[in-house]
Amino acid sequence: MSKLKRFHHYASAAALSVLLAACASSGDSPTGTPSEVQEIQSQLLGDMPLPAASKIIGSDSLIIGRGDNWVGRVVLSGVQTPTDIYAFFQAEYPKAGWTTVSAVKSKTSILVFTKGDRTSTVELNEGPFTGPKTIITITASPKNANVIVPSKK
């Protein structure tokens, strides 16, 4: 990626982060009709299908970039049970071109998917007694991100 293209990529990512931070500071997810909320979430998260009526919890999310190239963590509230949402991801991600690498169904369920040069990890937890039924955490990153191992001194 050229330096200019990389600069524009990071600049747009920074602008989107500011927008998300504004939502996060109020703790709100996008508002509007269900289809408008879904459209905004699709613009942010691209080719990652989301369970019906799930909403971004802005205060717990960090999205850098947008569309099919975003990286970071998005936390969503889900109205279905963790079992139903687990089944949703198992069925819908492969339809969107994602390959299941690992899937563990337990109290905290973890699913790992890859698509092209990207990896997505989905974590599902039961929501609080008075809150949403499920807390969904999706982490997205490049598949071969450079990992720097700290040197021993």
Residue, then its C-alpha position, 0 to 999 in steps of 0.5 A: m500500500s502506498k504511503l498516500k493511500r495508507f495515509h488516506h486509509y488512516a485518516s478515514a479510520a480516524a474520522l470514523s473513530v471520532l464518529l464512533a467515539a461520539c456515539a460511545s460518549s453518549g452510550d448510544s448505538p445508532t438510532g432510527t428504524p430497525s432497517e436504518v440501524q441495520e444499514i448504518q451497522s452494515q456500513l460500519l461492519g461490511d460483510m459481517p451479518l448481524p443477528a436481527a435487532s442487535k445493536i452496537i454498544g458504542s461505549d464498549s466498541l472500538i472500530i477502526g476503518r469501515g466496511d469490509n476492512w474494519v479492524g477492532r472490536v465491536v460489542l453488540s446487545g442481542v435480543q435472542t438467546p446465546t444458543d440462537i445467536y450461536a446458531f445464527f453465526q454458524a449458519e450465516y457467516p459461511k453464507a457470506g463467504w467466511t470459513t469456520v476455523s473453530a467453534v466452541k459452544s459453552k457458557t462463553s461461546i467462541l467462534v473463529f472465522t476467516k475470509g481472504d486475509r481477515t480473521s474474525t472472532v465472535e464471543l457470546n456471553e449471556g447478558p445481565f439479568t436486566g439487560p440484553k439476552t446476549i452480549i456479542t463481541i466481534t473482533a476483526s483483524p488482518k489474518n497475518a498481522n505482524v506480532i512483535v514479541p517483546s525482547k528480554k532485557 
